[in-house]
Amino acid sequence: MNLFFLSILIISAGGILTLLTFRFFPLMKILGVLGIGAGCCIGMLDALSKLSHDGSASASFDYLDTLSLAFQIDGLSAFFLLAIFAVCLLATIYSFDYMSNTGKALGTATNYFFFSLLTASMALVVVAGNMITFMLSWEIMSLSSFFLVVYDHQVLENRKAGYLYFIFSHVGAMFILAAFGVLYSHTGSFGFDAAGMSHAAKMLVFILAFIGFGSKAGVFPFHVWLPHAHPAAPSHISAVMSGVMIKTGIYGILRLYSILNLHTPVLGTMVLVFGVVSGVLGVVYALGQHDLKRLLAYHSVENIGIILIGIGIGMIGVEAKNPIMAVLGFSGGLLHVLNHSIFKSLLFMGAGVVLKKTGTRSIDALGGLLKNMKVTGVTFLVGSLAIAGLPPFNGFVSEFFIYVGSFRGIAVGSPVFAVSLLAIVSLAVIGGLALACFTKVVGVVFQGEPRSRAAHDVNEKGPAMLLPMVILAGACAVIGVYPGGFMFLVLKAVAALGLDYGRIPMEPFARISANITWGATLFLAVLLALLALRRILYQGKTIGRAGTWGCGFTQPTTRMQYTGSSYAASILEFFKPAAPLEEDHPPVLGLFPRQTHYRSHIHDIVELHLNRLVVNPVLWLFDKLRWIQHGDIHLYIGYILLAIVVLLFFVKP
């Protein structure tokens, strides 16, 4: 594990150097990007080497002869490390031009420092070999990401988002700690070992851990923090948090499932149902958003749902003794982990360029950006097609494997038939809604005419921001057209789960990958032929140019264009019971009516009821207990002594 620890050391050193050189702004950014980037390159190559050659490694360090910090890399760890280091490398490069405010030199240096801590801690989480190491790394990851969320702490909304994230992170950590506590009480060891545990104890451990890990992953209904924290953070941090940080929750679920060796139909069905609800409602809430980054945040909930559907199909396949179904489900879910980290990072970086150049995240204030931001527009379009699950891009491949696994479940018969059918229908609904959502985003933000002064005269200067986006867009296309090599890596990760499903022939997976490649190649060939034919037919002809979305008017205005709200209105009406819509539209009255307005806001049903049933009662209770706090130090010492006396009654002689 020498290369792994070297990468962590270099990443940490890069963050520390930025604090020491913050007075020299260009030098500070160069050192930060080079340090974190070099460490990520070393870690990525090491992970890729271990995945390709079935490599594994372990190490441990004793602390005061009492606690042991253990680390272990296997196929599953290496797969997640590959995604973590790759996305963090590109986010670091992107930050060089994005973090360009010389008036916030210390803040920028601090951002790089906590970014390095976040990168290192995420890597340590997925290689943790025991409970102590895991919880220590998990806490560093949560704290460092909290400070990154509140980077623009002058904004009240960002501070509130940070506090909400902090609360959910630590409530989730307490559930994970409770799960580890039950595990320790039955095994007497801090190692990841569940030998001798009863079925009921294993179920309790998994449910507690699922709540904790689900909170970090953004699983519905533990997702409330996510649409607040992602928009608050700088865009490259949003890309990392959405692209890879929330996947540590998925890693935790898979790792604990492997450790517990718990194969029961209830478990797979539970995971699948949570995935279905997260996927459908995540994309519905995204449709109703007016903030570009908040919309992308809700799509993280949706894609975590897709990943859980794949994992659920895999769990059900294991229990049903259907190895092909199991591997297809797990491999589709894990490939979607990688794919989502690619196209979601691309989309957040694209949103970051839009925010940087226009100064607004409001979708309805934008428009016509493709004319002056061609690289951003084209790469964002690629990411949109990928997240909608359309060929020939990577999102289609992972969802296709989950589809095939679900169809294998239909052949098994009842009761697997019912949950497999639920997965198929849900994936179709999610894909259709995602396509509608990104049709809205691309159409309103990048096409048409500028809807406000902010969208006029924009540019996309900043090669360090554009290069990572081009690389990520290329990765979407490469995986979508040539998935075979990536499926090889995914199957190595699935094998590390150690599931008892027997030997799996590679031929079906190779055949599916080959068919996808042939289909994608044929599609691209036809597309290129049509483009070439168009160029030949239009050669020498005059092509007129006029304002788009003219709607037949000779004097059109930007107000005649579709808005995001009007585009999504009919779809949101259908989901109104689960996504209540609040509208503010004064009626138009009289012969000479005054100027009116229309505003809409879609409510997250969990957040709505959480405030009503939990937050407000707790605040009311604390307000009633305010009399306890007098500001007198003697009284506080008395409280401590009283607590000690009460605790003595519970101490065994």
N, C-alpha and C positions, 0 to 999 in steps of 0.2 A: 504493500500500500504506500510505498515511498512516493510515487508520483502523485497520488491523491493528496497526501499531506503536504507535498511541495506546492500543489496548486492552491490549497487552502491558505498556506503561508504567504504566497505571492499575492493572492487576492486581498488578504488582510493588510499586508504591507502597503498595497496600492491605496487602500482607504486611509491608513494612518498618515501616509506621505502627503495626502491632500490637506490634512489638518495642519501639518507643519509648514506648508508652503502656500497657504491661502492668500497671503499678501501679494503673491505673484500669480495673478489670475490665469494667464495662458499656461504657465509652467504647471500650476496646480492641476488644471484639467488634463494636460498631457500625461502627467504622472498617474493621475487617477485612471484614465482610459488605458494606458499602457499596462499598469499594474494589474488591474482587474481583468483586462482583456487577455493578458498573457497567462494569468492563472486559469482563466476559463478555457483557453486553448489547450493547456496541458491536461486539465481535468477531462475535457471532452475527448481528446485522443486516447487517454487512459481508459475511459469508459467504453469507447468504441472498440478498443483492443480486447478488453475483457469480454464484451458481448460477442465479438467475432470468433474468439478462440476458447469459449467456455471457461474463461478464467474466473477465479475467485480468490479473495484474500481476506485476512483478518488480522487484527492487532488489538492489544489491550494495555492499559496503563493503570497501575494502582495508585490511589491517592490516600496517603497516611495509613496504609495497610488496612483501610476500612472500606472504601468505595473503589469500584473498578469501572473505568471508562472503556467500553468495548466497542469495536468497530468491525463491520463485516460487509464485504461487497460480493454480491452474487448477480445472477442475470437480471433479476428484478430491480435491484439497486442500480446497476449499471445503466439500465434502460432509462430510469428516471434521471440519473446523473447526466446522461446525454442530452436530454431535453433542457435540464436546468442550466448547464454550462453553455449550450448553444444559444438559448434565448438571452441569457445574461450577457454574453459576449456581444451580441448585436445591439442590445439595449445600451451597453456601455459606449459603443461607437456612436449610436444615435444621440446620446446625451452630450457629446462634444459640441455640437451646434445648437442643440435644444437649450442647454443651460448656458445661456450667453449673457446673462444680466451681470455686468461687472459691479453693479451697486450692491449685489448680494453675494460677495465673495465668500464670506464666512459661512453663509447659509448653503452655498453651492458645495463648499468643502465638506460641510457636515452631511449634506446629502450623499456625496460620494462615500463618506465613511460608513454611514448606515447602509448604503447600497452594498458595500463590500461585506458588511456583517450579514446582511440578508442573504447574499449569494452563498457565503461560506456556511451559514447555519442551515439553509435548505439542503445543501449537499451533505452536511453532517446528519441531518434528520434521516435521510434515506440510507445511510450506512450505519446507523446506530445499532449496536449489537446487544444492548440491554436497556432496561427501563430507565436507569439513571442517565445514561448518555442521551437517550431519546428525549426525555423531558427537559434536560438542560438545553439541548439544541433547539427543541420546540419553543422554549421560552425566549431564547435569543432571537429566533425567527420572528416571533410575535412582537417583541419589543422593538426590534429594528424596523419592522414594517410599519409599526405605529408612528414612529418618528418620521418616516418617509411620507406617510399620509398627511401629517400636519406640517409639511414643509412650508406651505403658505399659511402659517398660523395666524396671520393678521386678519384673515377672513373668518368670520364667525361660523359660517356654514362648514368650513373645513375643520375647525376645532370640534364642532359637534360630530362630524363624521369620524374623526379620530377617536373621540371618547366612546362612540358607539362601537367602533371596531375593537377598541381596547376591552370593553366589557364582554362582547361576544367571544373574543379570543380567549379570555381567561375563564369564562364560564365553560367554554368548550374544553379548555385544558383541564378543568376540574373533573369533567366527565371522563376524560382520558385517564387522569390520575386515579379516579375511582375504579375504572376498569383494571388498571394495573394493580391497584390495591387488592381487588378480588383475586386476581391472578397470583399475586404474591402470597395471599393468605392460604391458597391451596397448594402451592409448590414450595414456599419458603425460600425462593430464589428470585433475584432481580433479573435473571436471564429470561429470554423469550422461550419458555417451555411450558406446555400445558399438559404434560403427561400426568395421568391419574386423576384429572378433573372430571367431575360428573357432567352429564349432558346439560342439566339445568344451570350449573355454574358457568359453563361455556357460553350458553345463550345469554346469560346476564352480562358477561364480559363483552360479548360482541355488541349487544344493544347499547350498553353504556359507551363503548368506544365509537360506535356508529354515530351517536349523537355528537360526540366530541369532534370526531374527524369530519362529520357532515357539516358542522358549523364552520370549520375552516374551508371546506370545499365549496360552501354556498349551496348546499342541498336544501330544497324547500321542505319545511318551513324555517330552517335555521339560517336563511340567506339574508336577513334584514340588513346586516351591516354592509353587504357587498355593493349595492347600487349607490350607497353614500360614499364609501371609501375610495372606490376606483375613480370617480370623477374628481375627487379632492386631490389625489396624488398627481405629481408630474407625469406626463404621458409615458415616458419610458419606464417609470415605476409601475404605472397601471398595466403596461404590457407584461412586465415581470410578474406582478401579483396575479393577474388574470391568466397569463400564459403558463406559469409553472408553480407559483406559490400555492394556489388553491389545489393543485394536483398532489401536494403532500398529504392532503386529506384522503385522496383516492389511494395513494400508496399505503397509508395507515390501514385503511379498510382491507386492502388486498393482503398486506403482510399479516394482519391479525387473523384473517380468514385462513391463511396458510398455517399459522402457528396452532390455531385451535383445532384444525382438522375436523371441522364441524360441517357435516353434510346432511342437511335436512331441507325438505321442500319449503318449509316456512321461511327459512333464511333467504333463499334465492328469490322467492315471491316478494318478500318485504323489500329487498333491495330494488327489484324491478319496479314495484309500485311507486316507491320514492322517486325512481328515475323518470317514470312516466309523468308524474305530477310536476316534478321539477322542469322537465323538458317542455311540456305544453304550457304551463303557466309562465315559465320564464320567457318564452317567446311572445306570449300574449301581452305581458307587461312591457316588453321591449317595444312592441308595436305602438303602444300609447305614449311613448316618451318623446319629449321635445328637445332634450339635451342629448347631444351626440354621444358623449362618453357614458352617460347614464344608460342609454340604449344598449351600448356595447356591453356594459356591466351585466344587464339582465340576460344578454345572450350567453354570458358565462354560466348562469344558472341553467339555461337551456342545454348547453353542451355538457355540463356535468351530468344532467339528466340522461343524455344519450350514452355517456360513458357508463353510468349505473345500469342502464338497460342492457348493455353488452355484458357487464359483469354479472347481472342477475341471470341472463340467459346461460352464461357459463356455469354459475352455481347450480342452476336447475339441471343442466346437462350432466354435471358430475353426479348429482343425486339420482338422476334417471338412468345412470350407467350408459350414457350416450356420449362417447368421447369426442366424436366429430362436432356435435352441438356444443359441447363444453369448450373445446379449443377455439371454435369459430367465435363464440361469445366473448371469451377472455381476450382473444387476439384482436377482435374488432374494437373492444373497449380500450385496450392498451394502445392500439394504433391511433385511436381517436384522441388519446392523451397527447401523443406526439403531434398529431395533425392540428388539434385545437391550440396547442402551444405555438404553432407556426402561424396559422391564419388569424388567431385572435391577437397575437403580438403585432402582426402586420396591420390589422385594423386599428388598434390603439395608436400605433405610430402614425398612421395616416390621419387619424383624428387629431393627434398632437401637432402635425404640420398645419392642419386647417386652423386649429386654435392659435398656433404661433403666428400665423400670417394674417388672420382676420380678427383675432382678439375675442371671438365668441364661440360658444358651444351650441348655440341655439340653431336647430336645424332649419326652422322657418325664416331665419335671418340670412341664410346663405343662398347659394344658387349660382350656376354658371362657372364654377371653379375649374372645370375641366379645360376650359379654353386657355387658362394661364398656368394651370398646375397639372400638366399632362402626366408626369411620372407618378405623382400622388394619386391622380384620378384613376389611371390604368391599374396601378398596384392595388388600390382600394377596391376596384372592381373585381380583380382576381380574388382578393380575400373574401369579398361578398359572395362570389360564385362558389368558393370553397366552403364557406360556412353554411351555405344553403344546401350543400350536399349534391351539387351538380357536377357531372363529368365535363371535362377530363381533369378535375382537380382533386386534391387529396381528401377532402371531406367526404366525397362520394365513396372512396375506396373503403374507409373504415366503417361507414354506415352500411355499405353493401355486405361486408362480412357479418355484421350484426343481423342484417336481413336474412342472409343465408342460414345463419345459426338458428334464427327464429323459425324459418321454414322447416328446418330439420326437426324442431320441436313439435311442429304440427303433425309430422309423420309418426311421432311417438304415441299419441293418443291422450285421452283424458287422464289426469287434470293438466298435464303439461300443454296440451292443445290450447286451453283457454288462455294461459299466461303468454304463450307464444303468439297467439293471435292478437292479444292486447299489445304486445311489443311491436308487431308489424303495423297495426293501425296507428299506434301512437307515433312511430317513426315517420309514417306518411303525413300525419297531421303536422308534426313538428317541422318537417321539411317544407311543406306548403306554406305554413305561416312564416318560416324564416325567409323564404323566397319573397313573399309579400313585403316583409319588413325591409329587406335590403333593396328591393325595387323602389320602395319609398325613399330610403336613405340616398341611394345613388341618384335617383331622379331629382330629388329636391335639393340636395347639396351640390352635386357636380354638374347637373344639366340645367336647362332653362336659362333664365336671366337672373342677375344678382337681385336679391330681394331687399337689400339694405346697403348702406354705404360701406359697411364692413367687408362686403364681398367684392367690392370694386377694386381694380388695380392691384390685385394680389400677385405674389411671385412665390417661387419655391426655392429660393437660394438657400444653400446649406447642403453640400454633398454628403456630409456625415450623417444627415438625417435620411437622405434618399437612398444611399447605398444599402443599409440594412433592409429597407423595404423592398428593394429590387431582389436582394438575395432571398428574402422570405417568400416573395411572389414566385420566384424561380423554384423554390423548394415545393410550393403548392403544386406546381405543374409537374415537376419531376416525380414526386410520389404518386400523383394522379395517373401518370402515364406509365411509369416503371415501378410498380409497388413490390415486385418480387424480392429485391434485396432488403427492403425495409420489413417485409413480412418475415424474412429470415431472422432479423433482429428481434422482432416481436415474439416469435415462437421461442426464442431463447429465454425471453423474460417469462413467458407462460410456463415453460418447463421448470423455472426456478420456484414456482408455486408448490411444487412437490405433490401434486394431486394424483390420486390413485385412479387414473383412467386408462391405464395400459399404454401400449406403444401406439403412437399416432403415425400413420403413413403420411409422408410429405406430399405425395402425388396430388391429392385433391386441392391442397393449398397452392401448389405450383401451377396447377391447371387453371384455377380461378384467377390467379395473378396474370398468367399468360393471356387469358381471354380478355381481361381488363386492358392489358397493354395493346392487344390487337384492336379492340374496339376504339380505344383512345387514339391510336395511330391513324385508323381509318377516318375518324372524326376530324382530326387535325389536317389530314390530307385533303379532305373535301373542303374544309374551311379555307385552307390556303389556296386551293384551286379556284374557289369562288372569289376570293380577294384578288387573285391574279387576273381572273376574267373581268372583274369590275374595272380594274386598272386599265386593261386593254380597251374595253368598250368606251371608257370615259376619256381616253387619250385624245388630246387635241380639242376637246369640247370645253366651253365656258361653264364653269360651275358657279351659280349665284349663291350669295350669302345674305341671310336676313336673320332677324331676331327669332329665337325659338319660342314655342308655345304661343304663337300669334293668335290661334283660335279663330282665324278668319277675319280678324279685325285689322283695319288699316293703321290704327293708332293704338296698339295693345299696350298695356301697362303690366308691371310685374304682379299686380294684385289679381290679374286674371289667371295666374298659374295655380296649379294644385298646391295645397299646403300638406304637410305631413298629417295634420289632424284630419282633413277632409278625406285623404287617401285611405286612412286606416279606420274611418268611422264605422263603416258597415260591418267590418270584421269584429271590432271591439263591441259592437251592439250585441252580437251573438254570445260573447263571453261575459256579458255584463254581471251575471250573478257572482262570478269568481273575480271579476275585475271591475268594480263599480267606478263609473265615470262621473266626475263632477264638472258641470258646465256653467260658465258665466256668460250669458248672452242677453243683455237688455233688449226688449222688443223694439222694433222699428214702428213708431207711431206718428200720425199726423201727415199733413200734406207736405210739410217741409221738415222732415225728421232730422234730429241732431246726429252727429257722428256717433256710431256705436262701435262695439268691439265684441270679439269672441275669444274666450279662454277656456281651455279644458285641462283637466288633470285626472289621470287614472290612479286610483288608490290601490296600493299593495294590500291585499286583504289581511295578510299576517301582520304587517306593520300597523294597520288600522286597529285591529283587535288587540294587538300587543300593547299599544298605547292606552287603550280603554280599560283592559282587564288587568294589566300588570304595572306598566310604568306609572300611570296616574295614581293608583292606590298606594304604590310604594312611596311616591313623592309625598302623598298626603300623610302617610304614616310617619315618615321621617320629619315632616314639618311639625307634627304633633309631639315628637320626641325631642324637639330642639331645646327644650328646657333643661335637658341633661347637660348640655354644653354651656358652661358658665364662663369659661376662660380662666378659671382658678386652678393653678397647678396642683395645689394641695388636694383638691377634689379629685383630680385625675389620678393622683397617686393612691388615693383611697379606693378608686374603682379597681386599680390593679391589685391591691391587697385583697379586696373582696373576691375578685376572680380567683386568686391563688387559694384562698381559704375554701371556696366552693369546690375547686378542683381536687383539693386534698381528700374530700369525701369519696372520690372515685378512685383513689390510689389503693391498690391491693397491698396489705401488710406483708 
